[in-house]
């Protein structure tokens, strides 16, 4: 505890987020699968304007929604609630979300080139607090979308097929194992999976791996062998990215059968680097953005025909 007159120690948000995720993994829970353990439809966390949150913030808000039992996908700051003539209920605790950026700083150029006006570019990470709509009184009904019946399984499957068909990947079905190579994705037949969600979450996982390939995102964590740190980071990115894809499609992410070995490898990475989960979530978001971009390209081509 700080003495009178002394500044309180600055909270290490990287460590706090990492510790929370480590705690869930040590209990055998995957935070990105937990929101749908009871079969609920995944909700993409949304800002007041309807724009989805991204990266690490998706995991943080999913966890907070599950802990609080919230069904609304909308989150906002205290001020945003007030601007809508609404108010956060007394005693409610908010959730920290993060944003990153770059800023120019005068006088920090590392090269002595005689340029008095030289500026350095510095990376920064800031945070702010948001509340779920269900923690706020006085909001419009639009922030509390009514639950609707799920569409027939065939319709949901068709939507997912359209999504993956728009991606210019080479998917080859056959055999009993799913994997990615730089040239193609191998998938067991659809009929080999226990349910449609397992098939689509698996193909989503392999497509996130596909995004790392040459000419795409060229992602490389320095993997040298199965199970090393580079392997664990790539698998973490693939799991998070698959959860983002499944959320967008309305499917429960349900992929890994041997949770224990993966969790052990992820714990080792997270305990060794408090920024690892932020890095993995950022790469997963970039991979999702690439796959999502093909949907727009496909739509534009269809409209032109």
Secondary structure, 3 states (H helix, E strand, C coil): CCCCCCCCCCCCHHHHHHHHHHHHHHCCCCHHHHCCCCCCCCCCCECCCCCECCCHHHHHHHHHHHHHCCCCCEEECHHHHHHCCCEECCCCCCEEEEEEEEEEEECCCCCCCCCCCCEEEEEEEEEEEEEEHHHEECCCHHHCCCCCCCCCHHHHHHHHHHHHHCCCCCEEECCCCCEECCCCEEECCHHHCCCHHHHHHHHHHHHHHHCCCCCCCCCCCCCCCCCCHHHHHHHHHHHHHHHHHHHHHCCCCCCCCCHHHHHHHHHHHHHHCCCHHHHHHHHHHHHHHHHHHHHHHHHHHHHHC
